[in-house]
Amino acid sequence: MDEWVRQAEAWAGQAEHWIRQQPPEQIYVAVAVIAVTILVLVAASCLKSSKPNTIVLSGLSGSGKTVLFYQLRDGSSHQGTVTSMTHNNATFVLHSELERKGKIKPVHVIDVPGHARLKSKLDEVLPQAAGVVFVVDALDFLSSMQASAEYLYDILTKATVVKKRIPVLIFCNKTDKVTAHSKEFIKKQLEKEVNKLRESRNAISSADISDEVQLGLPGEAFNFSQCQNKVIVDEGAGLTGDVSAVEQFIREYVKP
């Protein structure tokens, strides 16, 4: 131990001797470089830790958002749920990842009620979102198609979503049922409905639209690939636990 202490003292003496031999200007530059390097590392660490980990579940009432929330958190549908009038809000490790080893980043999931009177909650949570899952009832799609398209249009034209390029997963739920529509059919129909909305909204004076970004390309029929943010369409079934598409989406934008 004493030998290590003597060696350390010798190194310290050599370092002090070397520093005394250097011009003051060179020492100042070295100190400045070290200080800037430390600041850059601290800033990078802060930016990394501040990346959003919030996933917003949205969609019409009855589409299966709350069942999806419970499947992600508990791996259970809780025997189905009734339409929620308050938002579910929790931070947790995905149930499918509980057995994984190593560090796993928890996900903050917010289930926004689909009732028309409660949609204003969406505006509050979108700024903190890393991604949005828009849930569509694939079994009862035709009867709710127009309302779903209007809700989706409102999300895709939000200035926050466009500027931050918040990715959106359109999750076609309940596809385990024989009479459910396919994700390809739902995608095509939603694009048609959004295109109609785009044309009608574009005819309205921009003064009447405070927080809306125009979708698509002039003179072309709308499709999701024209959005500035990424829009994905996939399918599954919350009640049976087939939610891998949602889990993959979450892990793409909320890294473990």
DRENZADO-867911 format. One record per residue (C-alpha): x, y, z; residue number from 1; residue in one letter. Coordinates in steps of 0.1 Angstrom, whole numbers, plus 5000, padded with zeros to 4 digits. Example, Ala and Ser with C-alpha at 12.3 -4.5 7.8 and 13.67 -1.06 7.14 Angstrom:
<sites>
<site X="5123" Y="4955" Z="5078" n="1" res="A"/>
<site X="5137" Y="4989" Z="5071" n="2" res="S"/>
</sites>
This chain:
<sites>
<site X="5000" Y="5000" Z="5000" n="1" res="M"/>
<site X="5028" Y="5024" Z="5009" n="2" res="D"/>
<site X="5045" Y="5017" Z="4976" n="3" res="E"/>
<site X="5013" Y="5027" Z="4957" n="4" res="W"/>
<site X="5011" Y="5059" Z="4977" n="5" res="V"/>
<site X="5047" Y="5067" Z="4969" n="6" res="R"/>
<site X="5041" Y="5060" Z="4932" n="7" res="Q"/>
<site X="5011" Y="5082" Z="4932" n="8" res="A"/>
<site X="5030" Y="5110" Z="4949" n="9" res="E"/>
<site X="5058" Y="5106" Z="4923" n="10" res="A"/>
<site X="5033" Y="5109" Z="4894" n="11" res="W"/>
<site X="5017" Y="5139" Z="4910" n="12" res="A"/>
<site X="5051" Y="5156" Z="4913" n="13" res="G"/>
<site X="5059" Y="5149" Z="4877" n="14" res="Q"/>
<site X="5025" Y="5162" Z="4866" n="15" res="A"/>
<site X="5030" Y="5194" Z="4886" n="16" res="E"/>
<site X="5065" Y="5199" Z="4872" n="17" res="H"/>
<site X="5052" Y="5194" Z="4837" n="18" res="W"/>
<site X="5024" Y="5219" Z="4842" n="19" res="I"/>
<site X="5048" Y="5245" Z="4856" n="20" res="R"/>
<site X="5069" Y="5242" Z="4824" n="21" res="Q"/>
<site X="5039" Y="5249" Z="4801" n="22" res="Q"/>
<site X="5030" Y="5285" Z="4789" n="23" res="P"/>
<site X="5000" Y="5298" Z="4808" n="24" res="P"/>
<site X="4981" Y="5302" Z="4775" n="25" res="E"/>
<site X="4984" Y="5265" Z="4767" n="26" res="Q"/>
<site X="4971" Y="5256" Z="4802" n="27" res="I"/>
<site X="4941" Y="5279" Z="4798" n="28" res="Y"/>
<site X="4933" Y="5263" Z="4764" n="29" res="V"/>
<site X="4936" Y="5228" Z="4779" n="30" res="A"/>
<site X="4913" Y="5237" Z="4808" n="31" res="V"/>
<site X="4888" Y="5253" Z="4783" n="32" res="A"/>
<site X="4888" Y="5222" Z="4762" n="33" res="V"/>
<site X="4882" Y="5199" Z="4792" n="34" res="I"/>
<site X="4853" Y="5222" Z="4804" n="35" res="A"/>
<site X="4836" Y="5222" Z="4770" n="36" res="V"/>
<site X="4840" Y="5184" Z="4767" n="37" res="T"/>
<site X="4823" Y="5180" Z="4801" n="38" res="I"/>
<site X="4795" Y="5203" Z="4792" n="39" res="L"/>
<site X="4789" Y="5185" Z="4759" n="40" res="V"/>
<site X="4788" Y="5151" Z="4776" n="41" res="L"/>
<site X="4764" Y="5164" Z="4803" n="42" res="V"/>
<site X="4741" Y="5180" Z="4776" n="43" res="A"/>
<site X="4741" Y="5148" Z="4756" n="44" res="A"/>
<site X="4732" Y="5128" Z="4786" n="45" res="S"/>
<site X="4703" Y="5152" Z="4794" n="46" res="C"/>
<site X="4690" Y="5150" Z="4759" n="47" res="L"/>
<site X="4691" Y="5112" Z="4759" n="48" res="K"/>
<site X="4673" Y="5110" Z="4792" n="49" res="S"/>
<site X="4646" Y="5135" Z="4781" n="50" res="S"/>
<site X="4635" Y="5115" Z="4751" n="51" res="K"/>
<site X="4597" Y="5110" Z="4754" n="52" res="P"/>
<site X="4585" Y="5075" Z="4765" n="53" res="N"/>
<site X="4548" Y="5083" Z="4763" n="54" res="T"/>
<site X="4525" Y="5063" Z="4740" n="55" res="I"/>
<site X="4490" Y="5076" Z="4735" n="56" res="V"/>
<site X="4461" Y="5052" Z="4728" n="57" res="L"/>
<site X="4434" Y="5069" Z="4708" n="58" res="S"/>
<site X="4403" Y="5060" Z="4688" n="59" res="G"/>
<site X="4365" Y="5059" Z="4690" n="60" res="L"/>
<site X="4347" Y="5045" Z="4720" n="61" res="S"/>
<site X="4343" Y="5008" Z="4718" n="62" res="G"/>
<site X="4373" Y="5003" Z="4696" n="63" res="S"/>
<site X="4392" Y="4984" Z="4723" n="64" res="G"/>
<site X="4417" Y="5009" Z="4736" n="65" res="K"/>
<site X="4412" Y="5000" Z="4773" n="66" res="T"/>
<site X="4415" Y="4963" Z="4767" n="67" res="V"/>
<site X="4447" Y="4970" Z="4748" n="68" res="L"/>
<site X="4460" Y="4991" Z="4777" n="69" res="F"/>
<site X="4455" Y="4962" Z="4801" n="70" res="Y"/>
<site X="4470" Y="4937" Z="4777" n="71" res="Q"/>
<site X="4502" Y="4958" Z="4775" n="72" res="L"/>
<site X="4504" Y="4963" Z="4812" n="73" res="R"/>
<site X="4490" Y="4930" Z="4827" n="74" res="D"/>
<site X="4489" Y="4906" Z="4798" n="75" res="G"/>
<site X="4452" Y="4903" Z="4805" n="76" res="S"/>
<site X="4420" Y="4917" Z="4790" n="77" res="S"/>
<site X="4404" Y="4919" Z="4824" n="78" res="H"/>
<site X="4375" Y="4899" Z="4808" n="79" res="Q"/>
<site X="4368" Y="4929" Z="4786" n="80" res="G"/>
<site X="4360" Y="4964" Z="4797" n="81" res="T"/>
<site X="4332" Y="4989" Z="4795" n="82" res="V"/>
<site X="4336" Y="5022" Z="4777" n="83" res="T"/>
<site X="4359" Y="5043" Z="4798" n="84" res="S"/>
<site X="4349" Y="5079" Z="4807" n="85" res="M"/>
<site X="4383" Y="5087" Z="4823" n="86" res="T"/>
<site X="4417" Y="5082" Z="4809" n="87" res="H"/>
<site X="4439" Y="5053" Z="4820" n="88" res="N"/>
<site X="4474" Y="5066" Z="4828" n="89" res="N"/>
<site X="4503" Y="5044" Z="4840" n="90" res="A"/>
<site X="4541" Y="5039" Z="4836" n="91" res="T"/>
<site X="4552" Y="5002" Z="4834" n="92" res="F"/>
<site X="4574" Y="4977" Z="4817" n="93" res="V"/>
<site X="4555" Y="4959" Z="4790" n="94" res="L"/>
<site X="4541" Y="4926" Z="4803" n="95" res="H"/>
<site X="4557" Y="4907" Z="4775" n="96" res="S"/>
<site X="4591" Y="4920" Z="4786" n="97" res="E"/>
<site X="4589" Y="4912" Z="4823" n="98" res="L"/>
<site X="4610" Y="4881" Z="4819" n="99" res="E"/>
<site X="4637" Y="4898" Z="4798" n="100" res="R"/>
<site X="4671" Y="4903" Z="4814" n="101" res="K"/>
<site X="4689" Y="4936" Z="4814" n="102" res="G"/>
<site X="4677" Y="4972" Z="4816" n="103" res="K"/>
<site X="4643" Y="4978" Z="4801" n="104" res="I"/>
<site X="4629" Y="5013" Z="4798" n="105" res="K"/>
<site X="4593" Y="5016" Z="4812" n="106" res="P"/>
<site X="4566" Y="5030" Z="4789" n="107" res="V"/>
<site X="4542" Y="5057" Z="4799" n="108" res="H"/>
<site X="4509" Y="5047" Z="4783" n="109" res="V"/>
<site X="4478" Y="5070" Z="4782" n="110" res="I"/>
<site X="4445" Y="5057" Z="4771" n="111" res="D"/>
<site X="4424" Y="5087" Z="4760" n="112" res="V"/>
<site X="4387" Y="5081" Z="4761" n="113" res="P"/>
<site X="4370" Y="5082" Z="4727" n="114" res="G"/>
<site X="4339" Y="5100" Z="4738" n="115" res="H"/>
<site X="4334" Y="5132" Z="4718" n="116" res="A"/>
<site X="4332" Y="5153" Z="4750" n="117" res="R"/>
<site X="4366" Y="5140" Z="4762" n="118" res="L"/>
<site X="4387" Y="5143" Z="4731" n="119" res="K"/>
<site X="4401" Y="5176" Z="4743" n="120" res="S"/>
<site X="4423" Y="5154" Z="4766" n="121" res="K"/>
<site X="4442" Y="5144" Z="4734" n="122" res="L"/>
<site X="4455" Y="5180" Z="4729" n="123" res="D"/>
<site X="4470" Y="5179" Z="4764" n="124" res="E"/>
<site X="4489" Y="5147" Z="4760" n="125" res="V"/>
<site X="4501" Y="5148" Z="4723" n="126" res="L"/>
<site X="4530" Y="5172" Z="4730" n="127" res="P"/>
<site X="4547" Y="5146" Z="4752" n="128" res="Q"/>
<site X="4540" Y="5116" Z="4729" n="129" res="A"/>
<site X="4567" Y="5094" Z="4714" n="130" res="A"/>
<site X="4540" Y="5077" Z="4694" n="131" res="G"/>
<site X="4502" Y="5075" Z="4689" n="132" res="V"/>
<site X="4483" Y="5042" Z="4685" n="133" res="V"/>
<site X="4450" Y="5049" Z="4668" n="134" res="F"/>
<site X="4427" Y="5019" Z="4675" n="135" res="V"/>
<site X="4400" Y="5010" Z="4649" n="136" res="V"/>
<site X="4372" Y="4984" Z="4654" n="137" res="D"/>
<site X="4378" Y="4961" Z="4624" n="138" res="A"/>
<site X="4346" Y="4942" Z="4632" n="139" res="L"/>
<site X="4323" Y="4972" Z="4631" n="140" res="D"/>
<site X="4344" Y="4993" Z="4608" n="141" res="F"/>
<site X="4319" Y="5003" Z="4581" n="142" res="L"/>
<site X="4294" Y="5018" Z="4605" n="143" res="S"/>
<site X="4321" Y="5038" Z="4623" n="144" res="S"/>
<site X="4343" Y="5045" Z="4592" n="145" res="M"/>
<site X="4334" Y="5082" Z="4588" n="146" res="Q"/>
<site X="4338" Y="5090" Z="4625" n="147" res="A"/>
<site X="4371" Y="5071" Z="4627" n="148" res="S"/>
<site X="4384" Y="5090" Z="4596" n="149" res="A"/>
<site X="4374" Y="5124" Z="4611" n="150" res="E"/>
<site X="4392" Y="5115" Z="4644" n="151" res="Y"/>
<site X="4423" Y="5103" Z="4626" n="152" res="L"/>
<site X="4423" Y="5134" Z="4603" n="153" res="Y"/>
<site X="4422" Y="5156" Z="4634" n="154" res="D"/>
<site X="4453" Y="5138" Z="4648" n="155" res="I"/>
<site X="4473" Y="5138" Z="4615" n="156" res="L"/>
<site X="4467" Y="5175" Z="4610" n="157" res="T"/>
<site X="4477" Y="5186" Z="4645" n="158" res="K"/>
<site X="4506" Y="5210" Z="4643" n="159" res="A"/>
<site X="4523" Y="5192" Z="4672" n="160" res="T"/>
<site X="4521" Y="5158" Z="4654" n="161" res="V"/>
<site X="4534" Y="5172" Z="4622" n="162" res="V"/>
<site X="4562" Y="5194" Z="4636" n="163" res="K"/>
<site X="4575" Y="5167" Z="4659" n="164" res="K"/>
<site X="4569" Y="5140" Z="4633" n="165" res="R"/>
<site X="4551" Y="5118" Z="4659" n="166" res="I"/>
<site X="4546" Y="5084" Z="4644" n="167" res="P"/>
<site X="4511" Y="5069" Z="4643" n="168" res="V"/>
<site X="4501" Y="5033" Z="4643" n="169" res="L"/>
<site X="4466" Y="5025" Z="4630" n="170" res="I"/>
<site X="4458" Y="4993" Z="4649" n="171" res="F"/>
<site X="4430" Y="4974" Z="4633" n="172" res="C"/>
<site X="4416" Y="4956" Z="4664" n="173" res="N"/>
<site X="4393" Y="4925" Z="4667" n="174" res="K"/>
<site X="4407" Y="4909" Z="4635" n="175" res="T"/>
<site X="4404" Y="4875" Z="4652" n="176" res="D"/>
<site X="4367" Y="4876" Z="4643" n="177" res="K"/>
<site X="4357" Y="4860" Z="4609" n="178" res="V"/>
<site X="4337" Y="4889" Z="4598" n="179" res="T"/>
<site X="4363" Y="4915" Z="4606" n="180" res="A"/>
<site X="4377" Y="4936" Z="4578" n="181" res="H"/>
<site X="4414" Y="4933" Z="4568" n="182" res="S"/>
<site X="4440" Y="4960" Z="4575" n="183" res="K"/>
<site X="4444" Y="4965" Z="4537" n="184" res="E"/>
<site X="4407" Y="4972" Z="4533" n="185" res="F"/>
<site X="4406" Y="4995" Z="4563" n="186" res="I"/>
<site X="4437" Y="5014" Z="4551" n="187" res="K"/>
<site X="4422" Y="5020" Z="4517" n="188" res="K"/>
<site X="4389" Y="5032" Z="4530" n="189" res="Q"/>
<site X="4404" Y="5055" Z="4556" n="190" res="L"/>
<site X="4426" Y="5071" Z="4530" n="191" res="E"/>
<site X="4395" Y="5077" Z="4508" n="192" res="K"/>
<site X="4376" Y="5092" Z="4537" n="193" res="E"/>
<site X="4406" Y="5114" Z="4548" n="194" res="V"/>
<site X="4409" Y="5126" Z="4512" n="195" res="N"/>
<site X="4373" Y="5137" Z="4512" n="196" res="K"/>
<site X="4379" Y="5155" Z="4545" n="197" res="L"/>
<site X="4410" Y="5171" Z="4532" n="198" res="R"/>
<site X="4392" Y="5185" Z="4501" n="199" res="E"/>
<site X="4363" Y="5199" Z="4522" n="200" res="S"/>
<site X="4386" Y="5214" Z="4549" n="201" res="R"/>
<site X="4409" Y="5230" Z="4523" n="202" res="N"/>
<site X="4379" Y="5249" Z="4510" n="203" res="A"/>
<site X="4376" Y="5265" Z="4545" n="204" res="I"/>
<site X="4395" Y="5297" Z="4551" n="205" res="S"/>
<site X="4427" Y="5291" Z="4569" n="206" res="S"/>
<site X="4416" Y="5318" Z="4594" n="207" res="A"/>
<site X="4390" Y="5293" Z="4606" n="208" res="D"/>
<site X="4416" Y="5265" Z="4612" n="209" res="I"/>
<site X="4439" Y="5275" Z="4641" n="210" res="S"/>
<site X="4459" Y="5244" Z="4647" n="211" res="D"/>
<site X="4457" Y="5224" Z="4615" n="212" res="E"/>
<site X="4483" Y="5214" Z="4589" n="213" res="V"/>
<site X="4471" Y="5205" Z="4554" n="214" res="Q"/>
<site X="4476" Y="5169" Z="4544" n="215" res="L"/>
<site X="4487" Y="5154" Z="4512" n="216" res="G"/>
<site X="4500" Y="5167" Z="4479" n="217" res="L"/>
<site X="4480" Y="5191" Z="4457" n="218" res="P"/>
<site X="4463" Y="5175" Z="4428" n="219" res="G"/>
<site X="4469" Y="5139" Z="4441" n="220" res="E"/>
<site X="4446" Y="5115" Z="4460" n="221" res="A"/>
<site X="4456" Y="5112" Z="4496" n="222" res="F"/>
<site X="4475" Y="5082" Z="4510" n="223" res="N"/>
<site X="4493" Y="5078" Z="4543" n="224" res="F"/>
<site X="4528" Y="5078" Z="4527" n="225" res="S"/>
<site X="4523" Y="5115" Z="4520" n="226" res="Q"/>
<site X="4522" Y="5124" Z="4557" n="227" res="C"/>
<site X="4553" Y="5141" Z="4571" n="228" res="Q"/>
<site X="4552" Y="5117" Z="4601" n="229" res="N"/>
<site X="4553" Y="5079" Z="4597" n="230" res="K"/>
<site X="4519" Y="5062" Z="4595" n="231" res="V"/>
<site X="4517" Y="5025" Z="4599" n="232" res="I"/>
<site X="4487" Y="5002" Z="4595" n="233" res="V"/>
<site X="4487" Y="4968" Z="4613" n="234" res="D"/>
<site X="4462" Y="4945" Z="4629" n="235" res="E"/>
<site X="4456" Y="4923" Z="4660" n="236" res="G"/>
<site X="4431" Y="4914" Z="4687" n="237" res="A"/>
<site X="4432" Y="4929" Z="4722" n="238" res="G"/>
<site X="4409" Y="4904" Z="4737" n="239" res="L"/>
<site X="4430" Y="4874" Z="4727" n="240" res="T"/>
<site X="4463" Y="4891" Z="4735" n="241" res="G"/>
<site X="4474" Y="4894" Z="4699" n="242" res="D"/>
<site X="4491" Y="4928" Z="4704" n="243" res="V"/>
<site X="4526" Y="4922" Z="4691" n="244" res="S"/>
<site X="4521" Y="4949" Z="4664" n="245" res="A"/>
<site X="4516" Y="4975" Z="4691" n="246" res="V"/>
<site X="4545" Y="4962" Z="4712" n="247" res="E"/>
<site X="4568" Y="4963" Z="4682" n="248" res="Q"/>
<site X="4557" Y="4999" Z="4675" n="249" res="F"/>
<site X="4563" Y="5009" Z="4711" n="250" res="I"/>
<site X="4598" Y="4995" Z="4712" n="251" res="R"/>
<site X="4607" Y="5011" Z="4679" n="252" res="E"/>
<site X="4600" Y="5045" Z="4693" n="253" res="Y"/>
<site X="4606" Y="5039" Z="4730" n="254" res="V"/>
<site X="4640" Y="5022" Z="4731" n="255" res="K"/>
<site X="4646" Y="4997" Z="4760" n="256" res="P"/>
</sites>
